[in-house]
Amino acid sequence: MSQTVLDQVPVLSMAEMSKAEFAQAFGQSFQQFGFAMVRDHGMDPGLIDEGWAMARRFFNLPEDAKRRYDAKYNGGQRGYTAFGTEIAKGASENDLKEFWHVGRDLPEGDPLAQTMPPNVWPDEMPEFKPVFANLYREFDRVGAELLSAIALYLGLPERWFDGPIYNGNSILRLLHYPPVSPQAPGIRAGAHEDINLITLLLGAEEGGLELKDRNGNWLPVVPPPGALAINVGDMLQRLTNHVLPSTSHRVVNPPPERRGHSRYSMPFFLHLRPDFMIDALPQCVSADNPRRDPPISAHDYLTERLIEIGLIKKG
């Protein structure tokens, strides 16, 4: 029988373990797999259900209605990105998906506003904004709690990450992978690592997400209902000098009999403040693990990577 991630990665409870126990288990899962699964995170299931319903309604709108909110005018950071636009770093084929980005709304006059465009919202769906603004806040809250566990695991003060992520450039992505033909070759989203600090993913009802383990095997990721799948992004890998590794993942086409179904998912890409300098933590540098990367601001690193994946065109 083929293995799944569940055979290797434990599902951790934020409610049933002490903070110290959770931090240890969560950090170990990150260090071993670059990945963890967490339940009892406290996000409102009713709000999550509303989000799924709202995403389906939006992606069912006519193509010309969706393209009114084209994100190409703001570097792909807010609004709609059409089918086939994004490409995994180093890949030759564009991904088979369309998506919508919700970001952080900053107060007027905030010095970071030049790096974060204001949100756009679809006029056709007035209830879209309150639902996703609330979901964004919920992801933000849970993400900060998960990072506090990582801080403890790394021997940092528990709230160490609160400053670096305050007004961070985090993105909530609503993803739709349209149906493909039973004969469709290839995969829906090419193998890649995420750019950000950590990614929190609410599971999709249609499978397809796979994670690459340390032996190079691709393992299906099927979180239990309501659980979050969380993976290390390249920024956390860089900050920890590769002690916590960023893991390759991809979305493969389902079995032929399920290819007529859409797949929806809702990842939250938790980012640092744009002006935060990503530099290896001293406790992650040693004779056996010398410093690998020079310091770089979170904004410069993000810009570099968005150019690589085609969301920002080189000037």
Secondary structure, DSSP 8 states (H G I E B T S, - for coil): ----GGGTS-EEETTTS-HHHHHHHHHHHHHHHSEEEEE-----HHHHHHHHHHHHHHHTS-HHHHGGGBGGGGTT-SEEE-TT----TT-SS--S-EEEEE-----TT-GGGGGS------TT-TTHHHHHHHHHHHHHHHHHHHHHHHHHHTTS-TTTTHHHHTT---EEEEEEE----TT--SEEEEEE--SSSEEEEE--SS--EEEE-TTS-EEE----TT-EEEEE-HHHHHHTTTSS----EEEE---GGGTTS-EEEEEEEE---TT-EE---GGG--SSS---S--EEHHHHHHHHHHHTTSS---
